[in-house]
């Protein structure tokens, strides 16, 4: 659902498979304070700060990415 939404909105993203990539899993655990649910999204803003999005939170994603419906 998340990948389809971002693709539909022409938002570039990279996918990391935390179930098969130990480095990605470690990175996610550090960024999320131990949360291992998916989807987990890290949005890097233009100013370099990073925002975490737990689950498919369309409202938060739209706000962070400047997507207007």
Protein Blocks (a to p, Z undefined) as FASTA:
>chain_A
ZZmmmmmnopacddddfklmmklmmmmmmmnnopacdcddddddfkopacddehjdfklm
mmmnopaZZ
